[in-house]
Structures are given as C-alpha cells and as structure tokens.
Amino acid sequence: MHNHNNMKRLLLTIALVFVAVTAFSQNKLLRPRIEIAELENDVTVDAIEMEVFYMDDESPRMYYLSLGHIGIGTDIVQVDFDPVFELFVPLGGTIQEAIAKMEEIKTWFKEERLTEHELSGFFSLAYPGGDPVSIKVTSRRLLASKILEFSLPTGTDGIVRATHIGKAEFGSLLSSVKIYKRLHPKQQ
C-alpha cells in the first residue's frame, strides 16, 4: 500500500511539473525582445524609460518604439499609474523605415504648440499585441523645452493618460538607432 501511494505522488508530481512547464513555455511574456537603442533618464521626477526594439520571433520583422509606462493626470501633471503596461508605436519593417518614422516624429517638436498628430499603436504588457489603439501626439512647451505628449484616448472627465519625451531625449534615442544601423549594415 505504501508503494502505491508513492507511485500516485510521483505521477501527480510529474503531471504538475508537465503542466507548469507547458504553461511556462507558452507564456507570451517570454518572447524575445531585441533592444537596439535605449533611453533611461532617472534624473527627472518622471523617469523616462524608452527603447527601440524588434521582436525576434515575428515574421516579417517589425521595429517598435516603446514609450514606456504611462501616467495619469492632467496635461501638465502626470502621476505614474500603470507600472506594468507599456505604450508601443510600430516604426516599420526595416531599420531604415524605423529611422524614417522617427525622423518624421522628430519634426513634430518644431510645430506650433498644441499641434496634434495621431499614430496607431499598442498599449499592452511587455510586448506589442492585442487590439491597436489610437495614440494622440501633441506638441507642447514647458519653459524653454519642447516636448511631445503621447496620450491615450480617455473619457470626457478631463483625465489624461500620457507620457512625455523631450526633443533632446528623442534625438538621443534616434542617434542611437542610427549608430546601431551603422554597426549592423547587413541587418534589415
């Protein structure tokens, strides 16, 4: 009888391990995200963490701009609200298309205050996916700084879910992507 219970426990343990390994291996959070440029700025109150990357398991390949986690608040004051989900903007299927899209976005810093553009993107966990969302990009001025606000649509309550990036930070991220392209000339 003692042997029979040990055998049941062993089979149950093997079955549980199999289920756990299967679930773990199919977990979409483990998809390979290949970073090509990153911007981290912990000096300011609203720490910026943005990157340009591609998903190694996508065919055809697509480059993305991660705008990091978004805050919630007003047009001026944002409080970190969602430390898990990220805002993603598709940049194109080649590194050259990604650079061209970033160059286009960079020109928006020069536009009149409160000029708006719209992009399609994703607001999701760890990697781009799910249903596309509309991202409103608004040119803003803060003292002598030019910034772009990337915001998600909200209700009519005046609450804004957004993240901001300055012209210098965006330019630095774009320069890093161009350097990556020079270092990897054969990569599409």
KEVOLUM-919610 format. One record per residue: residue number from 1; residue in three letters; x, y, z of N, C-alpha, C in turn. Coordinates in steps of 0.2 Angstrom, whole numbers. Each point is the difference from the previous one (the first is absolute). Example, Ala and Ser with C-alpha at 12.3 -4.5 7.8 and 13.67 -1.06 7.14 Angstrom:
<recs>
{1 'ALA' {66 -28 39} {-4 6 0} {4 6 0}}
{2 'SER' {-2 5 -4} {4 6 1} {-4 5 3}}
</recs>
This chain:
<recs>
{1 'MET' {4 -6 0} {-4 6 0} {4 6 0}}
{2 'HIS' {6 0 4} {4 6 0} {3 1 -7}}
{3 'ASN' {2 -5 -3} {3 1 -7} {-5 3 -5}}
{4 'HIS' {-6 -2 1} {-6 3 -5} {-1 7 1}}
{5 'ASN' {0 3 7} {0 7 1} {6 4 -3}}
{6 'ASN' {6 -3 1} {6 3 -3} {-1 1 -7}}
{7 'MET' {-2 -6 -3} {-1 1 -8} {-5 5 -2}}
{8 'LYS' {-6 1 4} {-5 5 -2} {4 7 1}}
{9 'ARG' {3 1 6} {4 6 1} {4 2 -6}}
{10 'LEU' {4 -5 -2} {5 1 -5} {-3 2 -7}}
{11 'LEU' {-6 -4 -2} {-3 2 -6} {-4 6 1}}
{12 'LEU' {-2 2 6} {-3 7 0} {5 5 0}}
{13 'THR' {6 -1 3} {5 5 -1} {2 1 -7}}
{14 'ILE' {1 -5 -3} {2 0 -7} {-5 4 -5}}
{15 'ALA' {-6 -2 2} {-6 4 -4} {0 7 2}}
{16 'LEU' {1 2 6} {0 7 2} {6 4 -3}}
{17 'VAL' {6 -4 0} {6 3 -3} {-1 1 -8}}
{18 'PHE' {-3 -5 -3} {-2 1 -7} {-4 6 -2}}
{19 'VAL' {-6 0 4} {-4 6 -1} {3 7 1}}
{20 'ALA' {4 0 5} {4 6 2} {5 2 -6}}
{21 'VAL' {4 -5 -2} {4 1 -5} {-3 2 -7}}
{22 'THR' {-6 -3 -1} {-3 1 -7} {-3 8 1}}
{23 'ALA' {-3 1 5} {-3 7 1} {6 5 0}}
{24 'PHE' {6 -1 3} {5 4 0} {3 1 -7}}
{25 'SER' {1 -5 -4} {3 0 -6} {-5 4 -5}}
{26 'GLN' {-7 0 1} {-4 3 -4} {-2 7 2}}
{27 'ASN' {3 2 5} {-1 7 3} {3 5 -5}}
{28 'LYS' {-5 5 -2} {2 5 -5} {5 5 2}}
{29 'LEU' {1 0 7} {4 5 3} {8 -2 -1}}
{30 'LEU' {1 -6 -2} {7 -2 -1} {2 1 -8}}
{31 'ARG' {-4 3 -4} {2 2 -6} {6 4 -1}}
{32 'PRO' {5 -2 -4} {6 4 -1} {0 7 -3}}
{33 'ARG' {1 5 5} {0 7 -2} {7 2 -1}}
{34 'ILE' {2 2 -6} {7 2 -1} {1 7 -1}}
{35 'GLU' {3 3 6} {1 7 0} {5 3 -4}}
{36 'ILE' {-1 5 -4} {5 3 -4} {2 7 2}}
{37 'ALA' {-4 3 4} {2 7 3} {-5 1 6}}
{38 'GLU' {3 3 5} {-3 1 7} {1 7 2}}
{39 'LEU' {-5 3 4} {1 6 3} {-3 -1 7}}
{40 'GLU' {5 2 5} {-2 -1 7} {2 7 3}}
{41 'ASN' {-5 3 3} {2 7 3} {-4 0 7}}
{42 'ASP' {4 -2 5} {-3 0 7} {1 6 4}}
{43 'VAL' {3 5 -4} {2 7 4} {-6 4 1}}
{44 'THR' {-5 -1 -5} {-6 4 1} {-5 -3 5}}
{45 'VAL' {-5 4 2} {-5 -3 4} {-4 -6 -4}}
{46 'ASP' {-2 1 -6} {-3 -5 -4} {5 -3 -4}}
{47 'ALA' {3 -6 3} {5 -4 -3} {-2 -2 -7}}
{48 'ILE' {4 1 -5} {-1 -2 -7} {3 -7 -1}}
{49 'GLU' {-3 -5 -3} {2 -6 -2} {-3 -2 -6}}
{50 'MET' {4 1 -6} {-3 -1 -7} {6 -4 -3}}
{51 'GLU' {-3 -3 -5} {5 -4 -4} {-3 -2 -7}}
{52 'VAL' {5 -1 -5} {-2 -2 -7} {2 -8 0}}
{53 'PHE' {-4 -4 -2} {1 -7 0} {-4 -4 -6}}
{54 'TYR' {2 -6 -1} {-4 -4 -4} {-1 -7 4}}
{55 'MET' {-5 -3 -2} {-2 -7 2} {3 -5 -4}}
{56 'ASP' {5 -4 3} {3 -5 -4} {-4 -6 -3}}
{57 'ASP' {-6 -1 3} {-4 -5 -2} {-5 2 -5}}
{58 'GLU' {0 6 -2} {-5 3 -5} {2 -1 -7}}
{59 'SER' {-4 -2 -5} {1 -1 -7} {-6 3 -4}}
{60 'PRO' {1 5 -3} {6 4 -1} {2 4 6}}
{61 'ARG' {6 2 0} {2 4 6} {-3 7 0}}
{62 'MET' {-1 3 6} {-3 6 1} {4 4 6}}
{63 'TYR' {2 6 -1} {4 4 5} {-6 4 3}}
{64 'TYR' {2 1 7} {-5 4 4} {4 5 4}}
{65 'LEU' {-4 5 2} {2 5 5} {-4 -2 6}}
{66 'SER' {3 -1 6} {-3 -1 6} {0 7 4}}
{67 'LEU' {-5 3 1} {0 6 4} {-1 -1 7}}
{68 'GLY' {1 -6 2} {0 -2 7} {-7 1 4}}
{69 'HIS' {0 0 6} {-6 0 4} {-3 7 0}}
{70 'ILE' {-7 0 0} {-3 7 -1} {-3 2 7}}
{71 'GLY' {0 6 1} {-3 3 6} {-7 2 -1}}
{72 'ILE' {-3 3 5} {-7 2 0} {-1 7 4}}
{73 'GLY' {-3 4 -3} {-1 7 3} {-3 5 -5}}
{74 'THR' {3 6 0} {-2 5 -4} {5 1 -6}}
{75 'ASP' {-1 5 -4} {5 1 -5} {7 2 3}}
{76 'ILE' {0 3 6} {6 2 3} {3 -5 5}}
{77 'VAL' {-4 -2 4} {3 -4 6} {-2 -8 -1}}
{78 'GLN' {4 -4 -1} {-1 -7 -1} {3 -4 6}}
{79 'VAL' {-4 -5 3} {2 -4 5} {1 -7 -3}}
{80 'ASP' {6 -4 2} {0 -6 -3} {-5 -5 3}}
{81 'PHE' {-4 -3 -5} {-6 -3 2} {1 -8 -2}}
{82 'ASP' {2 -1 -5} {0 -7 -3} {8 -3 -1}}
{83 'PRO' {3 -3 5} {7 -2 0} {1 -6 -4}}
{84 'VAL' {-6 -3 -3} {1 -6 -4} {-1 0 -7}}
{85 'PHE' {-5 4 -3} {-2 0 -7} {5 6 -3}}
{86 'GLU' {1 -1 -6} {5 5 -4} {-4 2 -6}}
{87 'LEU' {2 6 -3} {-3 3 -6} {5 -1 -5}}
{88 'PHE' {-2 -4 -6} {4 -2 -5} {-2 4 -7}}
{89 'VAL' {5 2 -4} {-2 3 -6} {4 -4 -5}}
{90 'PRO' {-3 -3 -5} {3 -4 -6} {4 5 -4}}
{91 'LEU' {6 -1 -2} {4 4 -3} {1 -2 -8}}
{92 'GLY' {0 -6 -1} {1 -3 -7} {3 -7 0}}
{93 'GLY' {0 -3 -6} {3 -6 0} {8 -1 -1}}
{94 'THR' {3 6 -2} {7 0 0} {3 5 4}}
{95 'ILE' {6 0 1} {4 5 5} {-1 7 -4}}
{96 'GLN' {1 0 -7} {-1 6 -3} {-7 3 1}}
{97 'GLU' {-5 -4 -1} {-7 3 1} {-1 2 7}}
{98 'ALA' {3 -3 5} {0 2 7} {3 7 1}}
{99 'ILE' {6 1 -3} {3 6 0} {-4 6 -3}}
{100 'ALA' {-3 -2 -6} {-4 5 -4} {-6 2 5}}
{101 'LYS' {-3 -5 3} {-6 2 4} {2 4 6}}
{102 'MET' {6 -1 3} {2 4 6} {2 7 -2}}
{103 'GLU' {3 0 -6} {2 7 -3} {-7 4 -1}}
{104 'GLU' {-5 -3 -3} {-7 3 0} {-2 3 6}}
{105 'ILE' {0 -5 5} {-2 2 7} {4 6 3}}
{106 'LYS' {6 0 -1} {5 5 2} {-2 7 -3}}
{107 'THR' {-3 0 -6} {-2 7 -3} {-6 3 4}}
{108 'TRP' {-3 -4 4} {-6 2 3} {2 4 6}}
{109 'PHE' {6 0 3} {2 4 5} {0 7 -2}}
{110 'LYS' {1 2 -7} {1 6 -2} {-7 4 -2}}
{111 'GLU' {-5 -4 1} {-7 3 -2} {-2 4 5}}
{112 'GLU' {-5 4 -1} {-4 5 4} {-2 -4 7}}
{113 'ARG' {0 3 5} {-3 -3 6} {-7 -2 -1}}
{114 'LEU' {-1 -6 3} {-7 -3 0} {-2 -3 -7}}
{115 'THR' {5 -1 -5} {-1 -3 -6} {-1 -8 2}}
{116 'GLU' {-5 -3 -3} {-1 -7 1} {1 -4 -6}}
{117 'HIS' {3 -6 1} {0 -5 -5} {-3 -7 3}}
{118 'GLU' {-1 -5 -4} {-3 -6 3} {4 -6 -3}}
{119 'LEU' {2 -4 4} {4 -7 -2} {-5 -6 3}}
{120 'SER' {2 -5 -3} {-3 -6 2} {5 -4 4}}
{121 'GLY' {-2 -3 5} {5 -4 4} {-3 -5 5}}
{122 'PHE' {3 -2 5} {-2 -5 4} {1 2 7}}
{123 'PHE' {-5 -1 5} {1 1 7} {-1 -7 3}}
{124 'SER' {6 -4 1} {0 -6 3} {6 -2 4}}
{125 'LEU' {-1 -6 3} {5 -3 4} {6 -3 -3}}
{126 'ALA' {6 3 1} {7 -2 -2} {1 -1 -7}}
{127 'TYR' {-4 0 -4} {1 0 -8} {-6 2 -3}}
{128 'PRO' {1 3 -7} {-6 2 -3} {-5 -5 -2}}
{129 'GLY' {-6 1 1} {-5 -5 -2} {-7 2 2}}
{130 'GLY' {-5 -4 -2} {-7 2 2} {-3 4 -5}}
{131 'ASP' {-5 4 1} {-3 4 -4} {4 7 -1}}
{132 'PRO' {1 3 -6} {3 6 0} {-4 6 3}}
{133 'VAL' {3 5 3} {-3 5 3} {3 7 -4}}
{134 'SER' {-4 5 1} {1 6 -3} {4 4 5}}
{135 'ILE' {6 3 -2} {4 3 4} {1 8 -3}}
{136 'LYS' {-2 4 5} {0 7 -2} {7 3 2}}
{137 'VAL' {3 3 -5} {7 3 1} {-1 8 0}}
{138 'THR' {1 3 6} {-1 8 0} {7 3 1}}
{139 'SER' {1 5 -4} {6 4 1} {-1 5 6}}
{140 'ARG' {4 0 5} {-1 5 6} {7 3 1}}
{141 'ARG' {-1 6 4} {6 3 3} {0 1 7}}
{142 'LEU' {5 -1 3} {1 0 7} {6 4 2}}
{143 'LEU' {-1 6 2} {6 5 1} {3 1 -7}}
{144 'ALA' {6 -2 0} {4 1 -7} {1 -7 -4}}
{145 'SER' {-4 -5 3} {1 -7 -3} {-6 -1 -4}}
{146 'LYS' {2 -4 -6} {-5 -2 -4} {-1 -8 1}}
{147 'ILE' {-7 -1 1} {-1 -7 2} {-6 -3 -4}}
{148 'LEU' {0 -6 -1} {-6 -4 -3} {-4 -4 5}}
{149 'GLU' {-6 1 0} {-4 -4 5} {-4 -6 -4}}
{150 'PHE' {1 -6 2} {-3 -5 -4} {-5 -3 5}}
{151 'SER' {-7 1 -2} {-5 -1 5} {-5 -5 -3}}
{152 'LEU' {-4 -4 4} {-5 -4 -2} {-7 3 1}}
{153 'PRO' {-4 -2 -4} {-7 3 0} {-3 -2 7}}
{154 'THR' {-3 5 3} {-4 -1 7} {-7 3 -1}}
{155 'GLY' {-4 -1 5} {-6 3 0} {0 7 0}}
{156 'THR' {-6 3 2} {-1 7 0} {1 3 7}}
{157 'ASP' {4 -3 4} {1 2 7} {6 4 1}}
{158 'GLY' {4 2 -6} {5 4 1} {7 -3 2}}
{159 'ILE' {-1 -7 1} {6 -4 2} {4 -2 -6}}
{160 'VAL' {7 1 0} {4 -1 -5} {5 -6 2}}
{161 'ARG' {0 -5 -4} {5 -6 1} {5 1 -5}}
{162 'ALA' {6 2 2} {5 2 -5} {8 -1 3}}
{163 'THR' {4 1 -5} {7 0 1} {3 6 -4}}
{164 'HIS' {6 2 2} {3 6 -3} {7 -1 -2}}
{165 'ILE' {3 2 -5} {7 0 -2} {2 7 -2}}
{166 'GLY' {6 2 2} {3 6 -2} {3 -1 -7}}
{167 'LYS' {1 6 -4} {4 -1 -6} {7 -2 0}}
{168 'ALA' {4 1 6} {6 -2 0} {1 -7 2}}
{169 'GLU' {-5 -3 4} {0 -7 1} {-2 -4 -6}}
{170 'PHE' {-5 2 -4} {-2 -3 -6} {5 0 -5}}
{171 'GLY' {4 6 0} {6 0 -5} {5 -5 2}}
{172 'SER' {1 -1 6} {5 -5 3} {-2 -7 -2}}
{173 'LEU' {-6 -1 1} {-2 -7 -2} {0 -1 -7}}
{174 'LEU' {-2 5 -4} {1 -1 -8} {7 -1 -2}}
{175 'SER' {5 4 3} {7 -1 -1} {3 -7 1}}
{176 'SER' {-3 -3 6} {2 -6 2} {-2 -5 -5}}
{177 'VAL' {-6 1 -3} {-3 -5 -5} {5 1 -7}}
{178 'LYS' {2 6 -1} {4 1 -6} {7 -3 1}}
{179 'ILE' {3 0 6} {6 -3 1} {-1 -8 0}}
{180 'TYR' {-5 -2 2} {-1 -8 0} {0 -2 -8}}
{181 'LYS' {-4 4 -4} {0 -1 -7} {7 0 -3}}
{182 'ARG' {4 4 2} {7 1 -3} {4 -6 2}}
{183 'LEU' {-1 -3 7} {4 -5 2} {-3 -7 -2}}
{184 'HIS' {-6 0 -3} {-3 -6 -3} {-3 1 -7}}
{185 'PRO' {5 2 -4} {-3 2 -7} {-4 -5 -4}}
{186 'LYS' {1 -7 2} {-3 -5 -4} {-7 -1 3}}
{187 'GLN' {-2 2 6} {-6 -1 3} {-6 4 -4}}
{188 'GLN' {-5 -3 -1} {-6 4 -3} {-4 2 5}}
</recs>
